[in-house]
C-alpha cells in the first residue's frame, strides 16, 4: 500500500512514518525541508499550502497514493491545496483537534455532534482553522476522510516540553510546586494515535468517516496521577524525585502564574472540571487504544535523556518558597 504522509519528520508525523514503514508499506513522506527518515521512505519536499507545488510533487511520484495521513494541517490554505490535489484518494486521515469544538474549553464535549466553530470565525485562530479545514476536506472527499480530533498527544519525540517539563522539574528540583486540586485529565500516546490512524486508512470501515474525538477516555487518570507518573519516571531512570508542594489555585493566580503556559496542563478548577470531560465513545468503538500514562511518561523521559533535549530554568514565580510567601 502506498501511503503519503503530509508531514514526515515531526512528533506525530514521524511516528506515523516509522509505523507505516515498519508495517511494510511504501511510504512517501512530504515535508517542506529535508529531515531524517527511516530507510526505504521516499522523501518529498514541497510547501503543502501551495497547490501548484503540492500537485507537482505528487504528480512526480507517478502512481497516486492509496492513502493519505495528514498530520501537518496548520492553515486552511493547506486543506484547500490537499482537497484540490488529493480528492481522489481512497482513504484520507486528517489530524484535527478538540480545539475545533466551539465551546471547548471549558466544554464539556458530549459527542462529535457538538458544535464546531462556524465559517465566519477567524481562521487565523487555531480552533476555527481546524474546523474550516475539516469542512474543506469533507466537501472534497465525503465519507472517505477521517477527521481525527486529537487531544493532548504525549510520548517519546515530544519537543513541546509540556509533559517533559514536569518530569524535568522533579528530576532537578528538591521541591516542586503543583496545583493542590486534583482533577481528571486525559492523554493519547503518539504511538497509539499513529498506529490507529494507519489502521483506519489500511482497512476503511463503512460509516467510519467523519469526525472522531481521538484522545484518551475521560477519567483515564488525574492531574496528580500524571505527576506521580513523572516522579516514578525519575526514579526508574536512577534519579531522586523532588517532593510535591501543593499550592491552591488562588495562590498560583495571585502570583501571576499563567494556566497552561507556566504549569502545563493546569487549568483552574472551575474550568478543568468540564474541560477534561470529553466523550470518546466513538474512538473507543473504532479501536483507538489507551496506553497507561505511566508508560507514556517513562518512555518520553527516556527519550529526553537519550537525546539531551534541554529545558529552560525554572521561572522564579514557580519557586515553592515564593508561592508560600
N, C-alpha and C positions, 0 to 999 in steps of 0.2 A: 504494500500500500504506500503510495506517495503522499507524505504529509508535509504540507507547507506551514511553517510557523512564522507568524508575523511577530517579530521579537525573537531573539535567539540566544542572547548572552546575559540577560538579566536574571533576577531572582526566580520568578515563576517561569519565564520563558526558557531559561537554562535548564530547569528541572523537566520541563516538557520535552525539550530536545534530547536530553540524556535518556529519559524514559522511552521515548519513541525509538531512539537508536537501539536501546537495549532490547526492545521488542522485535527488532529486525526489520523495521520499516525503512523505506527510502526517505530520508529526512532532508528537507531543504529549509535552512534557517535564514530568514531575511532580517537584516539589521541595517541601520544607517552606516555604521562603521565596522571595520573588522574586529573580531574578538575570538577568544578561544572556543572551539567547538570540538565535540568528540570525533574521533576518527570515523571517516565514512560519511559525515554530514556535509552536504553541499552548501557552501556559503553563498549568499545572495545579498547584494548591497543596493539599497535604494531608499529614498525618503518615502515612506508609505503614505504620507499625506499628499504626495504629488501623483495624481492619477496617471500622468504620462510616464513618469519614472517607474511607477509600480507596474504598469502594463508592459513596458519594455522589459523589465526584469523577469516577469512571469512568462511572457512570450518567449524569452530567450531560453527557457527551460525545455522547450519542445513540447513534451506531453504535459497536460494540465494536472494539477494535484487532485488526488481523490478526496482529500480532506484538508481543512484549514483550522489551525488553532491560533486564535488572535489574542495575544496577551499584552499588546502594546498600544491599545486604543486610547490615546490621550487627547484626541481632538475629533470634532465632528467631521472635519475635512478628511481625516484618515478613514473614518467609517464610509464616507461617500466614495473615496477612491477605491476601497475594497469592494463596495457594492457594485461599482462600475466594472471592475476588472474580474471579480471572483464570484459573480452572481450565479454561475452555472455549476459550482462545485456541489457534489452530492451531500456533503456534511460540513458544517461550519460551527465552530465553538468560539463565541466571543466572551471574553472576560470583562464583565461589567462590575458593578459594585452595589452593595447595600445602600450606598450614598445616593443611588438613583431614586430611592423612595423619598417622596416629597416631605413626609413627616418624620423622617429619621435623621439625626436624633431630634427629639427624645424618644420617638416611637410610641408604643411597640409596633412591630411588624407582624401582622397576623397571618398573611399569606402573600403569594405573588400577585394577587389581585389588588393589593393595597395600592393607592395612587402613587405614580411616579411624577417627577417634575414634567410640566407641560411644555409644549413647543415654544411658548412665549418666555420661558425662563432664560436667564443669562447663561448661555452655553460656555462662557469663559469660566464659569464655576464648575467644579468637578462633578457634582451630582447631576445638575442639568445636562452637562456634556454627555455623561454616560446614558442618561435617559433618551436624549435625542439620537445618540449613536445607535441605541437599540432600535429605535423606530426606523432609522435609515436602513439598517441591515435587515430588519424584518420585512420591510417593503420590497427589498430585492430578493430575499431568499425564502420568505414564508416560513413554513414549519421545518425547513432544513437548517435553521440557525438555532443553536442553543445559546441562551443569554444567561451566563453564569454570574449571578450577582454575588460576588465574593465578599466575605467578611474579612476579618483580620488574619492575614497569612503569616505563619511563623515557620521556623525551621532553619536548617543549615543553608548558608548562602545569603541570609538576610542582612543587607548592608544599611537598613534604615536605622539601626541602633535603637530600636524601641524595646523589644523584649530583651535583647542582649545588654542594654544599658542597666537593666535591673540586676542581671547576673554580675555584671562588672562592678556595680556598687557593692554587692555582698562580698565579692572577691577582694575588694580593695579598701573597704571602709569597715571600721570596728562597729559602728552603729549606723543604721540606715533608716531614715525617716520614711514611713509608709502611711497611707491613709488608714485611719482607725476603723472605719466602717467597711465591713466585708459585703460584697455584692456578687451575684453571678456574673461570669464572663464566659466568652466562647471564642475559640480559635479554630483555624483549619491549617493542618500541616501542608507545607508546599508540595511535598511528595505525594500526599493523598490527593490533593487537588489536581496536580499534574496528571497522575495516573487516571483519575476519574474523567478528566477532560478527554483523554485519549480513548478511554472505554466508550465514551459517548459518541465519538466520531468513527470509531472502528466498527461498531455494530449499532447503528442508529435504531432506536426503539420507536415504534409507532406511537405518536402522541407525546413524545418526549421533548419536542422542540419547545421553543418559547422560554420564558423566564424560570429560573430555579435559584432560590436563595442558597448559595453554596458556602456555608460556613458550618462550624460545629453546632451541635444542638444546644438549645437554651439549657443552662444549668449543668453543662459538662464539667465545669469546675467553678471556682470562685476566685476573686482577686487574691485573697490570702492563700488559696491553694496554688495559684500561679507563683506567688512569692515563695512558698515552701518549695516548689519545684526548682526555683532559681537557687535557693540555699543548698538544696540537695545536689544540684549540678556542680556547685563549687566544691562540696565535699567529695563527690565522685571523681573529681579531677585533681584531688590532692590538696585542696585549699581548706581554709578555715573560715566559714562564712560569718559575716558580721551579724549582730543581733538586730532584730526589727524594733523600731521605736514608733509605735502608733501615734499618729497626730490627727486630731479632729479636723474635719473639712473646714470649719470656721477659722481655725488657726492657719491652715495652709493658704486659704484665700486671703486672710488678713496680711500674710507675709508676701503677698504678690505672686504666689506660686500659680502658674497657669495650668489649668486642667489639660491633660493630654500631652501638651508640649513639654512641660517641665517634669511631669510624672507620667510617663507613657501609660496609656490605657485608663488612667484615672479620670473619672467624671464625678462631680459632686453627687451625693446620694440621691437627691430628688430627680436628677437626670438619669443616673445609672440604673435605677430600678426598672425603667422602661426601655432604655437604650439597649440593654443586653437581652431584652425579651423579644427575640427574633425567631419566628417559627421556621423550621427547616424540614417539615414533614416530606415535602416533595423530593428534596435532596436525598433524604434517607431512603425513600421508596425507589429512587433511581440509583442507589448503591454508593453514594458518597461516603467513604469510611471516616471514622473518627479515631485518630491515634491518641493515646494518652498524652496529656500535656507534659507530663514528666519526661517522656521520650523526646518530644519536640524540643523542649528546653535544653536537655542534656546534649542532644546532637548539635543544636545551634551553638552552644558554648564550646563544645569540642571543635567545631569549625572555626570559631573565633580564635581559639588558642592555636590552631594549626596554621591559620592564615595571618595571624598578627593584626587583625582588624583593631584599629585604635578607637578609643572612646574619649570624649572630652573630659576635662577635670570637672569635679562636682561643683555645681553652682552653689555659692555661699548661702543662698536662701534656703537650700535643702539641708543645711547642717542641722542635725537634731538639737544641738545646743542653742542655736539661734532661734529655732522654732519654739523651743521650750521657754525661751526668754520672753 
